[in-house]
Structures are given as C-alpha cells and as structure tokens.
Amino acid sequence: MEIKQKGCVVTGAGSGIGRGIALALADAGASGIIIADVQLERAEAVCVEIEAKGGVARPFRCDVRQSQSVERLADFAWDTLGHVEILCNNAGVIATGPGFDTTDEDLRWQFEVNVYGVFNGCRVFGRRFLSNGTKAWICNTASHHAVGTPTAGVATYVATKHAVLGFADAFRLEYGESIGFSVLCPGIINTELWDAGRNRPEELGNAFKGSEQNHAALEAYGMSPEFVGNLVAQGIKTEEFFIWTHPYSIELIEKRYLEGVESIRRQWPDGPLPIHKRTPGKV
Ligand SMILES: NC(=O)c1ccc[n+]([C@@H]2O[C@H](COP(=O)([O-])OP(=O)(O)OC[C@H]3O[C@@H](n4cnc5c(N)ncnc54)[C@H](O)[C@@H]3O)[C@@H](O)[C@H]2O)c1
C-alpha cells in the first residue's frame, strides 16, 4: 500500500524499532505520524527528529495494555491527523531467565504488552478502519520467534510472539478485503529491548535493568533499527505478509517445519487417510 499522504500511528515508537519505523514512514511521505509510547518524553524526542526533517509528528502517551488507552490514542490520531490508514503495533517487552523461574507478574506483563497490546490495537483501529471504508494496513511486530525458533531463557516471550502471528493469520482471512496485515519478524536488532524492564509497572514488580552480557551481544550483532524501519516501509508498500530482517531465518523455518513434516510421515507412513483427512480417530 502506498504510504504517501497516509496518516500513521506507531506504538512503542519512543525507542528502537518503533522509532525506526516512524522515521521511515516520514521519509516515505506519510502526512502525519502519531508517536505512541508509555515514555512520553521519548515520544516527544522522536517527534522533534521527524519535524526536523520536514515531517509531521505528534506524541501521545498510551499504555497498549489498556484498551481504553488505545481508544484514546485512536481518538487523538483521528482528531489530530484527520485520517488514519496505517497502524504499526510495535510496543513489546521481554523478561528473561529459566522458564520455571518466571514470576506470575512477568508472565502477565509480557502477555499484557505483547499480546493484549497488539490485540487491542488491531481491534480498536480495525473496527474504525472497517467503518471508514478506506483501505488500511496493520503491521504487527512479532519476532523471528513467531515461527518457531526455540531459544532457552525466553520461553514466555517466545510464546507471546507466536500469539502475534496467530492473530494476524486469522485477521487477514477475516478482514483482508479491507485491511492488509503484515507481521514483522526481526532477528537481533540493536535497541533497548533488554532494558524493557525500565517500563515494568509497579503492580507487576517495578523496573529492572537488563544484563550487561545481553547488552554486549546486541551491540555486537544487532542490526540498526533505522534499517529495520526502512524494511517495514518497503514491506507495507509491496504488501508483504511476513517482513524479515535476517535471511538466516530461513534455516530456522525450514528446520521447524521439516520436523513437523517428517514426524507426520513417520507416524502416518501411508499418507493422508482416504475419507476423514482431519479426524483419523473416526476411521
Ligand atoms: N530488539 C530486538 O532484537 C527484537 C527482535 C525481535 C522482536 N523485537 C520486538 O520489537 C518491538 C520493539 O522493541 P525494541 O527492540 O525496539 O525495544 P525498545 O525497548 O527499544 O522499544 C520498545 C518501546 O515500547 C515501549 N513500551 C513498552 N511497554 C509499553 C506499553 N505498555 N505501551 C506502550 N509502549 C510501551 C517502550 O517504552 C519502548 O519505547 C517489540 O515488540 C519487541 O518484542 C525486538
């Protein structure tokens, strides 16, 4: 979908990938961009950057965990820009450590931001897009973890990213005539994600800082978030469902799906059952 003259909203745009997406949308000629984040001062700083290069951007404090907050964001976006056609549900957080050590609070925090947050954005903006009747686009930031790339230490984060793919897969079947969907599947990007704990709310255990080791890895291997932003703008223009940042993801996908294919062949060596392909127990 063409980005020129479109009204855009990006969540989690005060930092990292969201900031990169917002800058790229501005470069692609968006008529205006709402920079939504829980960190208002960071959102304001990104607006200053965009305005300095001739774009139009306005900050808005939004906690994507709360559907009312996302409704207020949508009201603000339409009131400010006059029209909105592109939403990037990008805000996300991570908590690391052995899976069984995950606290209830960290489980809730990650699911509330990464899953409820993306769902809230899709539902609130999706309903308005449908009633507007103009073609719209929603890009949800997942991860290469969305397609099955098992990694020790991030079990619950990975589970949230599978959910993001799950929504988008069904939504494009249900609403694809009116709304296009993309799923951004980044590998390692040099952002402040390991310090996501800076935003952990009081009721879910307060802020925490990421490990030095994780920071070092990001700095050594992480792709620039501005580069990712350009990939997203390109992916929206060319109407890609999956947007990848790291070609090596192909090995992870092949391994994952081959395991599925091979195990079906092993368990059902004669191939599909002739009558009830989906209900073998009934044969
Ligand atoms: N950095 C990576 O290697 C990587 C890889 C794959 C996927 N991702 C995903 O990319 C997205 C962006 O993360 P990032 O790497 O740019 O990290 P980041 O921490 O730099 O940016 C995340 C932004 O989200 C905001 N945020 C956090 N909770 C929020 C909430 N409840 N409501 C609104 N905003 C909130 C933060 O304030 C921050 O500005 C996340 O969904 C993350 O899971 C990142």
The ligand as an SDF file (V2000), in Angstrom:
LIG
                    3D

 44 48  0  0  0  0  0  0  0  0999 V2000
   15.4220   -5.7750   19.5130 N   0  0  0  0  0  0  0  0  0  0  0  0
   15.2880   -6.9910   19.0400 C   0  0  0  0  0  0  0  0  0  0  0  0
   16.2750   -7.7410   18.8440 O   0  0  0  0  0  0  0  0  0  0  0  0
   13.9180   -7.5090   18.6860 C   0  0  0  0  0  0  0  0  0  0  0  0
   13.8290   -8.7240   17.9860 C   0  0  0  0  0  0  0  0  0  0  0  0
   12.5760   -9.2180   17.6580 C   0  0  0  0  0  0  0  0  0  0  0  0
   11.4300   -8.5180   18.0150 C   0  0  0  0  0  0  0  0  0  0  0  0
   11.5350   -7.3380   18.6950 N   0  0  0  0  0  0  0  0  0  0  0  0
   10.2900   -6.6330   19.0340 C   0  0  0  0  0  0  0  0  0  0  0  0
   10.3600   -5.3070   18.5500 O   0  0  0  0  0  0  0  0  0  0  0  0
    9.4430   -4.4860   19.2890 C   0  0  0  0  0  0  0  0  0  0  0  0
   10.1260   -3.1930   19.6740 C   0  0  0  0  0  0  0  0  0  0  0  0
   11.1400   -3.4720   20.6350 O   0  0  0  0  0  0  0  0  0  0  0  0
   12.5850   -2.7810   20.5830 P   0  0  0  0  0  0  0  0  0  0  0  0
   13.5590   -3.8440   20.3550 O   0  0  0  0  0  0  0  0  0  0  0  0
   12.5680   -1.6000   19.6990 O   0  0  0  0  0  0  0  0  0  0  0  0
   12.7360   -2.3610   22.1310 O   0  0  0  0  0  0  0  0  0  0  0  0
   12.7640   -0.9260   22.8460 P   0  0  0  0  0  0  0  0  0  0  0  0
   12.7140   -1.2240   24.2940 O   0  0  0  0  0  0  0  0  0  0  0  0
   13.8920   -0.1060   22.3230 O   0  0  0  0  0  0  0  0  0  0  0  0
   11.3850   -0.2440   22.3790 O   0  0  0  0  0  0  0  0  0  0  0  0
   10.1320   -0.6750   22.8720 C   0  0  0  0  0  0  0  0  0  0  0  0
    9.2460    0.5420   23.1260 C   0  0  0  0  0  0  0  0  0  0  0  0
    7.9710    0.0850   23.6130 O   0  0  0  0  0  0  0  0  0  0  0  0
    7.5560    0.9560   24.6610 C   0  0  0  0  0  0  0  0  0  0  0  0
    6.6040    0.2830   25.5460 N   0  0  0  0  0  0  0  0  0  0  0  0
    6.8350   -0.6630   26.4940 C   0  0  0  0  0  0  0  0  0  0  0  0
    5.6900   -1.0110   27.1250 N   0  0  0  0  0  0  0  0  0  0  0  0
    4.7010   -0.2760   26.5500 C   0  0  0  0  0  0  0  0  0  0  0  0
    3.3070   -0.1930   26.7660 C   0  0  0  0  0  0  0  0  0  0  0  0
    2.7010   -0.9170   27.7280 N   0  0  0  0  0  0  0  0  0  0  0  0
    2.5800    0.6420   25.9870 N   0  0  0  0  0  0  0  0  0  0  0  0
    3.1960    1.4150   25.0330 C   0  0  0  0  0  0  0  0  0  0  0  0
    4.5150    1.3840   24.7940 N   0  0  0  0  0  0  0  0  0  0  0  0
    5.2610    0.5500   25.5460 C   0  0  0  0  0  0  0  0  0  0  0  0
    8.8500    1.3210   25.3820 C   0  0  0  0  0  0  0  0  0  0  0  0
    8.7240    2.4970   26.1510 O   0  0  0  0  0  0  0  0  0  0  0  0
    9.8180    1.4780   24.2060 C   0  0  0  0  0  0  0  0  0  0  0  0
    9.8520    2.8120   23.7360 O   0  0  0  0  0  0  0  0  0  0  0  0
    8.9690   -5.3480   20.4590 C   0  0  0  0  0  0  0  0  0  0  0  0
    7.6870   -5.8700   20.1660 O   0  0  0  0  0  0  0  0  0  0  0  0
    9.9970   -6.4650   20.5080 C   0  0  0  0  0  0  0  0  0  0  0  0
    9.4700   -7.6260   21.1010 O   0  0  0  0  0  0  0  0  0  0  0  0
   12.7530   -6.8170   19.0360 C   0  0  0  0  0  0  0  0  0  0  0  0
  1  2  1  0
  2  3  2  0
  2  4  1  0
  4  5  1  0
  4 44  2  0
  5  6  2  0
  6  7  1  0
  7  8  2  0
  8  9  1  0
  8 44  1  0
  9 10  1  0
  9 42  1  0
 10 11  1  0
 11 12  1  0
 11 40  1  0
 12 13  1  0
 13 14  1  0
 14 15  2  0
 14 16  1  0
 14 17  1  0
 17 18  1  0
 18 19  2  0
 18 20  1  0
 18 21  1  0
 21 22  1  0
 22 23  1  0
 23 24  1  0
 23 38  1  0
 24 25  1  0
 25 26  1  0
 25 36  1  0
 26 27  1  0
 26 35  1  0
 27 28  2  0
 28 29  1  0
 29 30  1  0
 29 35  2  0
 30 31  1  0
 30 32  2  0
 32 33  1  0
 33 34  2  0
 34 35  1  0
 36 37  1  0
 36 38  1  0
 38 39  1  0
 40 41  1  0
 40 42  1  0
 42 43  1  0
M  CHG  2   8   1  16  -1
M  END
$$$$
